[in-house]
Amino acid sequence: MSAFRYVALGPDGRQRSGTLEGDSARLVRQQLRGQGLFPVTVDPVAGGDGRSRGFGGFRRRWSAKELQLFTQQLATLLKSGLPLDQALKTIASQAESSALQATVMAIRSQVTEGRSLSEALAGYPQNFDRLYRATVSAGEASGKLDAVLQGLLGHMARRRRMAQKTQAALVYPIILTLVSVLVVFGLLRFVVPEIVVVFEGTGQNLPVLTVGLIALSDFIGQWWHWLLGGLVVLAVGLRLLLMRHHRSRVVWHRALLRTPMLSRFLRTVQTARLTRTLAILVGSGVPLIESLKIASEVLGLIPYREALEDVTVRVREGESLSHALEVTGRLPPVTLSLIASGETGGNLGEMLANAADDRESEIEATTEVMLSLFEPLVILLMGGAVLLIVLAMLLPIFQMNQLVG
């Protein structure tokens, strides 16, 4: 039995859409007619490989909230003893969007055909990354899928909570920055030219600061649209360059890791991602070598990925994880000590989780400090720019008063 996405007309002439299961499109059309609907289109939403067909909205990437809700519902229903296919059917019936409903129904169709849940999820990598699928696979193998999903749920909740706190803290600084830029631009584009007209008829030699300000105002007045377009083109060009050329990304990432202040923060973020991913996978029963391979995909900086590939080789050859990580020089001593303790005590997953908690706490504290410093810095820069503009306008007036006196 497969899942089909349909569009039909109701008795009132209104268009309706949704997902139904059936052995064929013809039988689905019969179901719709039995419900008093006139089918317009009936198409399969998943093929044998689990990939969606048609309906661009069905391929839409789930939001973090939708993925978290799906995981929470599935874990709760499985814990209550409901079979997997029935749990998926219940989730689909409660879905808020047709795209989410179609995806869950397509996954259920593959599960009822005999595939494991992790195999069904593999057809939708835009929603379920490798970490998610590997953890689910380990949960199925151990018979503790509900517990594993609860662990995943905690990880997603932490990530979402941190993202929300960061976004909320960034709102005011971003608005402040935009307002500051607009104020300075407005002064240079509209106010300064009007004041310059007053000085042109005096014939006096203007101060260097005033001359420079007038030149800058004229430049912005004539070329501001080209300047804005150039910045956009430069930003897009750099992004495309970094996306398409591996060597360019390597150079960029290494430059970031050498940047003062930023380097420490980035290293902490990479360490937190690595230890949290390994904690989830190792705690779920995924073999360490496979966990290291998956963790390398989570890391955002290429030097850390390359270092982890070397670690994977060393561990495969029999070296301890803590020593292999220490050789790379990428992780702080505290994290290495916790990992070594976990290997010695046989509770590596727990120690990795503790290391991740420690790094994530440092990230949160650093982020708060950086944001608290950013606001006064923007105010100081804006005040300095406005002060220079005011001084450039007042200096010629002071000179005129001295001449008159």
C-alpha positions in Angstrom: 0.0 0.0 0.0 1.4 3.4 -1.0 0.6 7.0 -0.1 -1.0 9.3 -2.7 -1.4 13.0 -2.7 -4.7 14.2 -4.1 -6.5 17.4 -5.1 -10.3 17.2 -5.2 -13.4 19.3 -5.4 -16.0 19.1 -2.7 -19.8 19.3 -3.1 -19.6 23.1 -2.5 -17.0 23.4 -5.4 -14.1 24.2 -3.1 -10.7 22.6 -3.7 -9.4 20.2 -1.1 -6.1 18.4 -0.8 -4.6 15.8 1.4 -3.0 12.3 1.5 -4.6 8.9 1.3 -3.2 5.3 1.3 -4.2 2.8 -1.4 -2.9 0.0 -3.6 -3.3 2.2 -6.7 -4.4 5.7 -7.8 -7.6 4.2 -9.2 -8.6 2.8 -5.7 -7.8 6.2 -4.1 -10.1 7.9 -6.6 -12.8 5.5 -5.6 -12.2 6.4 -2.0 -12.6 10.0 -2.8 -15.8 9.5 -4.7 -17.1 7.5 -1.8 -16.5 10.6 0.4 -18.5 12.8 -2.0 -15.4 14.4 -3.5 -14.5 14.7 -7.2 -10.8 13.9 -7.7 -8.8 16.3 -9.9 -5.3 14.8 -9.5 -4.0 11.8 -7.6 -0.3 11.2 -7.6 2.1 9.0 -5.6 4.1 11.0 -3.1 6.8 8.4 -2.7 8.4 5.9 -4.9 10.2 2.7 -4.0 13.4 4.6 -3.1 11.4 6.8 -0.7 12.0 10.0 -2.6 9.1 12.4 -3.3 7.6 12.9 -6.6 5.8 16.0 -7.7 4.3 18.6 -5.4 7.1 20.9 -4.6 5.6 21.7 -1.2 6.0 18.1 -0.2 9.8 18.4 -0.6 9.8 21.5 1.6 12.3 21.3 4.4 10.7 21.0 7.8 11.3 23.7 10.3 13.2 22.9 13.5 9.8 23.1 15.3 8.1 20.6 13.0 11.0 18.1 13.3 11.0 18.5 17.1 7.2 18.0 17.2 7.4 14.9 15.0 10.1 13.4 17.2 8.3 14.1 20.4 5.0 12.7 19.1 6.7 9.5 17.8 8.7 9.0 21.0 5.5 9.4 23.1 3.4 7.1 21.0 6.0 4.4 20.9 6.5 4.6 24.6 2.8 4.0 25.1 3.1 0.7 23.3 1.6 1.8 19.9 3.1 0.0 16.9 5.3 2.1 14.6 2.9 2.1 11.6 0.0 3.1 13.8 2.1 5.8 15.5 3.0 7.3 12.1 -0.6 7.2 11.0 -1.7 9.1 14.1 1.0 11.7 13.6 0.0 12.2 10.0 -3.7 12.7 11.0 -2.7 15.4 13.5 -0.3 17.2 11.1 -0.9 20.9 10.7 0.3 21.2 7.1 -0.4 19.0 4.1 3.4 18.8 3.3 4.2 17.4 6.7 1.2 15.0 6.5 2.3 13.8 3.0 5.9 13.1 4.2 4.8 11.1 7.3 2.3 9.1 5.2 5.0 8.3 2.7 7.3 7.1 5.4 4.5 5.0 6.9 3.9 3.4 3.5 7.5 2.3 3.3 7.4 1.0 6.9 4.3 -1.1 6.1 6.1 -2.5 3.1 8.8 -3.9 5.4 11.5 -1.2 5.5 13.0 -0.1 8.8 12.2 3.5 9.9 15.8 4.6 9.4 15.7 3.3 5.8 12.4 5.1 5.2 13.9 8.3 6.6 16.9 8.1 4.3 14.7 9.1 1.4 14.2 12.5 3.0 17.7 13.9 3.8 16.4 17.4 3.7 14.4 16.7 6.9 16.4 13.9 8.6 20.2 14.3 8.6 22.7 11.5 9.0 22.9 12.0 12.7 19.2 11.6 13.1 19.0 8.5 10.8 22.0 6.8 12.5 20.6 7.4 15.9 17.2 6.0 14.9 19.0 2.9 13.3 20.8 2.3 16.6 17.5 2.6 18.5 15.8 0.1 16.2 18.7 -2.4 16.6 18.7 -2.1 20.4 14.9 -2.2 20.7 14.9 1.1 22.5 13.7 3.4 19.8 11.5 5.5 22.1 14.4 6.1 24.5 16.8 7.0 21.7 14.2 9.4 20.3 13.9 11.1 23.7 17.7 11.6 23.7 17.4 13.2 20.2 14.6 15.3 21.4 16.7 16.7 24.2 19.5 17.6 21.7 17.0 19.4 19.4 15.4 21.2 22.3 18.9 22.5 23.4 19.8 23.6 19.9 16.5 25.4 19.4 16.6 27.1 22.8 20.1 28.4 22.1 19.1 29.6 18.7 16.1 31.4 20.0 18.1 33.1 22.8 20.7 34.2 20.3 18.1 35.5 17.8 16.2 37.4 20.5 19.5 38.9 21.8 20.4 40.0 18.2 17.2 41.8 17.4 18.1 45.1 19.2 21.7 45.3 18.0 20.7 44.6 14.4 18.0 47.3 14.6 20.4 49.7 16.2 23.0 49.1 13.5 20.5 49.6 10.7 19.2 52.8 12.2 22.8 54.1 12.7 23.8 53.4 9.1 20.6 55.0 7.8 21.1 58.1 10.0 24.7 58.6 8.8 23.7 57.9 5.2 20.8 60.4 5.5 23.1 63.1 6.9 25.7 62.6 4.1 23.1 62.3 1.3 20.6 65.0 2.2 21.7 67.3 5.0 25.4 68.0 4.1 24.7 69.1 0.5 22.2 71.7 1.8 24.7 73.1 4.2 27.5 73.1 1.7 25.5 75.6 -0.4 25.9 78.2 2.4 29.7 77.9 2.3 30.1 78.0 -1.5 29.3 81.7 -1.7 31.7 82.8 1.1 34.9 82.2 -0.9 36.8 81.1 2.2 39.2 78.2 2.5 37.4 75.4 4.1 39.0 73.1 6.8 40.4 69.8 5.7 37.7 67.9 7.6 35.0 69.9 5.9 36.5 69.4 2.4 36.8 65.6 3.1 33.2 65.4 4.3 31.9 67.3 1.2 33.9 65.0 -1.1 32.4 61.9 0.7 28.9 63.4 0.5 29.3 64.1 -3.3 30.6 60.6 -3.8 27.7 59.0 -2.0 25.2 61.2 -3.7 26.4 60.2 -7.2 27.5 56.6 -6.7 25.4 55.3 -3.8 23.4 52.9 -6.0 26.6 51.6 -7.7 28.2 51.2 -4.3 25.2 49.3 -2.9 25.1 47.1 -6.0 28.8 46.4 -5.8 28.5 45.3 -2.2 25.7 42.9 -3.1 27.7 41.5 -6.0 30.8 41.1 -3.8 28.9 39.3 -1.1 27.2 37.0 -3.6 30.5 36.4 -5.5 32.3 35.5 -2.3 29.6 33.1 -1.2 29.6 31.4 -4.6 33.4 31.1 -4.5 33.3 29.6 -1.0 30.5 27.2 -1.9 32.0 25.9 -5.2 35.8 25.8 -4.4 37.0 23.6 -1.7 40.4 25.3 -1.5 38.8 28.7 -1.1 36.8 27.4 1.9 39.9 25.9 3.4 41.8 29.2 3.2 38.8 31.1 4.6 38.2 28.7 7.5 41.9 28.8 8.5 41.9 32.6 8.4 38.9 32.5 10.7 40.7 30.2 13.1 43.6 32.7 13.2 41.4 35.7 13.9 42.0 37.0 17.5 39.0 36.6 19.9 36.9 35.0 17.1 39.2 32.0 17.0 38.5 30.9 20.6 34.8 31.2 20.1 34.8 29.1 16.9 37.0 26.4 18.5 34.5 26.2 21.4 31.6 25.9 19.0 33.3 23.1 17.0 34.2 21.2 20.2 30.7 21.5 21.5 29.2 20.1 18.2 31.7 17.3 18.1 31.3 16.1 21.7 27.5 16.5 21.6 27.2 14.5 18.4 29.5 11.7 19.7 27.6 11.7 23.0 24.3 11.1 21.2 25.6 8.4 18.9 27.8 6.6 21.3 25.1 6.7 24.0 22.7 5.2 21.5 25.0 2.3 20.7 26.4 3.4 17.4 30.0 2.1 16.9 32.7 4.6 17.6 34.2 4.6 14.1 30.8 5.2 12.5 30.1 7.9 15.1 33.3 9.7 14.2 32.4 9.6 10.5 29.0 11.1 11.1 30.4 13.7 13.5 32.8 15.0 10.8 29.7 15.9 8.8 28.3 18.0 11.6 31.5 20.2 12.0 31.3 23.4 10.0 35.1 24.2 9.7 37.1 22.1 7.2 40.3 22.0 9.4 38.3 20.3 12.1 36.8 17.8 9.6 40.3 16.9 8.3 41.5 16.5 11.9 38.6 14.2 12.7 39.3 12.1 9.7 42.9 11.6 11.0 41.4 10.7 14.4 39.1 8.1 12.8 42.1 6.4 11.2 44.1 6.4 14.5 41.1 4.9 16.4 40.6 2.3 13.8 44.3 1.3 14.2 43.7 0.8 17.9 44.6 4.2 19.4 42.5 5.6 22.2 40.0 8.4 21.3 41.4 10.8 23.8 45.0 10.4 22.6 44.0 10.6 19.0 42.1 13.9 19.6 45.0 15.3 21.7 47.4 14.8 18.8 45.3 17.1 16.6 45.7 20.0 19.0 42.1 21.1 18.3 40.4 20.3 21.6 40.9 22.0 25.0 42.6 20.0 27.8 39.5 19.9 30.0 37.5 18.2 27.2 40.3 15.7 26.6 40.5 14.9 30.3 36.7 14.2 30.4 37.0 11.9 27.3 40.0 10.1 28.8 38.0 9.5 32.1 35.1 8.2 30.1 37.3 5.7 28.3 38.9 4.5 31.5 35.6 4.3 33.4 33.6 2.7 30.6 31.1 5.6 30.5 32.3 7.4 27.4 28.9 8.5 26.3 28.2 10.2 29.7 31.6 12.0 29.8 31.1 13.2 26.2 27.7 14.6 27.3 29.4 16.4 30.2 32.1 17.8 28.0 29.4 19.1 25.6 27.5 20.7 28.5 30.7 22.4 29.6 31.4 23.8 26.1 27.8 24.8 25.4 27.8 26.8 28.7 30.9 28.6 27.6 29.3 29.4 24.3 26.2 30.8 25.9 28.3 33.0 28.3 30.6 34.2 25.5 27.6 35.1 23.3 26.0 37.1 26.1 29.3 39.0 26.7 29.8 39.7 23.0 26.3 41.0 22.5 26.5 43.1 25.6 29.6 44.7 24.2 28.2 45.1 20.7 25.5 47.5 21.7 27.7 50.2 23.3 30.2 49.8 20.5 27.6 50.6 17.8 26.4 53.6 19.9 30.0 54.9 20.2 30.7 54.4 16.4 27.4 56.2 15.5 28.1 59.0 18.0 31.7 59.4 16.6 30.4 59.6 13.0 27.8 62.2 13.9 30.3 64.1 15.9 32.7 64.3 12.9 29.8 65.5 10.6 28.8 68.2 13.1 32.4 69.4 13.6 32.9 69.5 9.8 29.9 71.8 9.5 30.7 74.0 12.5 34.4 74.6 11.8 33.7 76.9 8.8 31.2 78.8 10.9 33.8 79.3 13.6 36.3 80.6 11.0 33.7 83.1 9.6 33.1 84.4 13.2 36.8 85.0 13.7 37.1 86.9 10.4 34.1 89.1 11.3 35.5 89.7 14.8 
